[in-house]
Amino acid sequence: MPQSGSTKKHAPDQLEIGGPTPKSQRIKMGKSSDDNENKNLSKKLKELEISVPIVYGNVAFWLGKKASEFQSHKWTVYVRSATNEDLSIVIDRAVFQLHSSFNNPMRVVESPPFELSESGWGEFEIAITLHFHSDVCDKPLHLYHHLKLYPEDESGPMSTKKPVTVEAYDEIVFTEPSESFFARVQNHPAVIVPRLPAGFSVPAPEEVDKRKRGDTKDNPLTPYFTNFSEADELLKLAAARQQVQAHIARLRRQLTLIDGQNQQLKSTSDL
């Protein structure tokens, strides 16, 4: 679990009030450009995409009477599944880069939940780097989150029971996934997997130890997570889009086959 330690004083010019608003976008992770590394991976499934809906952000609690000049809030920054499922099926580790005034500002979280808890008084940008398993993608994904401690409406009194929550919804898209990746996640609820076109086959999925739970369904912060009303619709749209893409791929192969047959007939007639 991430450690929660003391915070050094932030410089006044680093204190910023405000943060990002929830957004929705598709982050495409391209295939590796390193052919040598690709040789060690299983065969790629052309013209297919695997999508992983994620949410990243922070929950911050005001310490109330326990607050001091340099310790006014306790906060947690995290990356979670949009449906609170276990993301370790895809993510190997998460690196959180804090403000330089923190002790050991680069924090590595190697197991789920991918979260980090700290305390302090200032708001600043946190860089989050996601590293994926070797059969998923060899390129890391860089996210940026502005830590928010104070509510938008500063006119009213702060509460120790009602935290400040700021989250963003994104969809990571892996193009041309490897067979091993596809087989491993094809029945996992955190991942959107398209139907395989006719003629495609992948190895049977490995047995998963059900005792190793890394989801955030029972996380103490779950009651404060944002309920993205658009998330379900986005998941449905993503699944429909992948089915359409698979259908288009089948049509292209059929057209290629027909074109080849026509070329063969033309060559025969020319004789």
Secondary structure, 3 states (H helix, E strand, C coil): CCCCCCECCCCHHHCCCCCCCCCCCEEEECCCCCHHHHCCCCCECCCCEEEEEEEEEEEEEECHHHCCCCCCEEEEEEEEECCCCCHHHCEEEEEEECCCCECCCEEEECCCCEEEEEEECCCCEEEEEEEECCCCCCCCEEEEEECCCCCCCCCCCCCCCCCEEEEEEEEEEEECCEHHHHHHHCCCCCCECCCCCCCCCCCCCCCCCCCCCCCCCCCCCHHHCCCCCCHHHHHHHHHHHHHHHHHHHHHHHHHHHHHHHHHHHHHHHHC
